[in-house]
């Protein structure tokens, strides 16, 4: 919160755009889309994607919706 307040003090013209983002996120809370809660994930990674993920080195994740 302190960093956001400092940023807005330096860039007050950014406030309307930030407010638009907040309003957009509030409107997205209609139950659609992914919601994730991760706890105690020591030495692990959490991957959230709307589709397939490919990376060099042999990693490939196919989303459940895509593998049907």
Order of alpha helices (4+ residues) and beta strands (2+ residues): alpha-alpha-beta-beta
